[in-house]
Amino acid sequence: MRERTVFSSPIAPLRTPDVDTLKEVLLTPEGFEKLKEEIEYLSNDKRREVAERIKQAREFGDISENSEYDDAKNEQAMLEHRIATLEERLKAARVVEAKELEKGIVGVGSKIRLKDIEANETTEYVMVGSAEADPENRKLSNESPVGQAVMGRKKGETVEVAAPRGALKFKIVDVKAA
């Protein structure tokens, strides 16, 4: 694994993996756009806000005992880390287009309806990569237990998923491109 060294300070080099060694991040077109928008917002608007907080905190006097300054500098460090993390994710991203989906087979970008056999309830999900997962909004990660169980399966198939309360069975009621 080839690594490059980024010097964040003269004391300790920070090692980050090269882009070609990063794990591929699967994104839907919508997820890719949201990621770019978040990077844009954080890199511009949020950076300016934090810089202004630092400027104001400096005006309070001695920065060695200035909690506002320390808080603003900590926020800046967390912001820069978040931006770097998102940029790495963007570099490793592969957008899964609807035309890539095999008709009738569950994949990232598919809209699926699953019927919980025991509860007799049907729920609709969009299959997404782990970076986009949002269970509250019915975006199911391909790496989640249920996501792994249904990936590559077809309409009509039944899958079993191990869960803390016992095995769950789901029937794939429908599969279509999202």
N, C-alpha and C positions, 0 to 999 in steps of 0.2 A: 504494500500500500504506500504509494508515493504521497508525501505530505509537503505542504509548503509552510514556511514559517512567516507569521505575521507578527511584527514586533509592536506590541501595544505599549511597552515601556522598556527602558534600557535594562531593567532588572530581569524580567521573565518573558521569554518568547511565548506567544500564543500559537498553538498548532491547530490548524483547521484542515480537514481533508479536501483533496482536490475534487472538482465537480465529478470527474469520472469514477470516483469511488463512493459517491453518495448513493443512497438507496433511491430508486426511482419513485417519484411521487405521482400517483395517478390523480388527475383532476378532470372534472367535467368542464366544459367551456365556461359555464357560470362560475364555478369555483375558481378557475384561472383568472377571470376578470375581477372577482372579489379580492383575490390575493394581490393582484396588481394595484387595485384601488387602495387597499389597506397600506401597502408599502408607500404609495404616493402620499397618502394622508399623514402617516407617521413621519416620513422623511421631510415633509414640508411643514404642514400646519403644526403638528405636535412638537417637532423640533424647535420651531419658533416660540411656542408657548413655554417650553422648558427653558430655553435660552433667556427669555424675558424674566422668568422666575429667578434664575441664577443672577441676572443683572440686578433685579430688585433686592435680592438677599444680600448682595455685595454692598449695597448702599446702607445696610444696617450697621456697618462697621467691621470690626475684627472678625474675619471669617473662621478663625481657629475655635471660637466658641459660639458659632452661629448655627443654630439648629435648622433654620429655614434654608440656609445655604447647603448644609449637609443633606437635607431632604431633597432639595432640587438637584444636587449632584447625583444622589442615588437614583432619582427618577430618570435623570439623563443616562446613567449607565444601563438601567433596565430597558429604556427606550432603544438605545443603540444595540443592545443584545437582541431585542425583539426584531428590530429591522434586519440585523445580520441573519437571524434565524429564518425570517421570511424570505430574504433574498436567496439564501441557500436552497430553500424549498422551491422557489421559482426556477432556479438554475437546474434543479433535478426533476422539474415537472414534465409530465407527458400528458397532454390533453387527449382525452378519449372522446372522439367524435361519434355521433349517432350512427354514421355510415359504417363505422368499424364494428358495430355490434352485430353479432350473428342473430338472425331473426329467430325469436322464440327461445333464446338461451340467455340465462341471467348473466350479466356482466356489469362492469362499472358503467354507469349511464343508463341502465335499465330502470324502468318503472315496474315494480312488481306488486302483486297482491298476494299476501300470505294469509292462510286460514290456520289459526291455532286450533288444532283438532279437539283438544280437551276442553277449551273454553268456548269453542264454537263461535269465535270472533274473527272477522277478516279485517286486515289492516293493509293499507297501501304504503309502500316505501319507494324511495329512489336510492339505488345502489351507487355509492360514491367511494372514493379512495379514503383512507384513514384521515388525511389532512382536512377533509370536508365533513367528516362525520358530525351529525347533529341529531341525535335520537328524538329530541323534543319536536323537531320539525320534520320527522320521518325520513331523515337522511341516514341510511344504514351503511356502515363501513364494510368494505369487502374483507377486512381483517377481523371483524367481530365474530363471535362464535356462530351467530345466525347467518351472517354474511358469508363466512367460509362454507357453511353447510349448503347454501343455495347457489353459490357461484358455479357456473357451468351447467346448471340443471335446467330442465325444461318444464313448461306448463304441465300440470297434472302430477308431477312427481311429489313424493312425500319425503321429507328429511327429518332426521332426529338430531336434536341439539342437547348436549349435556349442560345442565344448569344446577345451581346449588340445591334447588327444591326437587330435583329429579329430571329425568329426560323430558324434553318438550318435543312435540311433533307438529310440524307445519306442512301444509299442502300448498304447493305453488299453484294459485288459482289463475294468475295471468302474468304475462311477461310482454312488455313492449318498450320501444325506445322512448326515453324521457323527453 
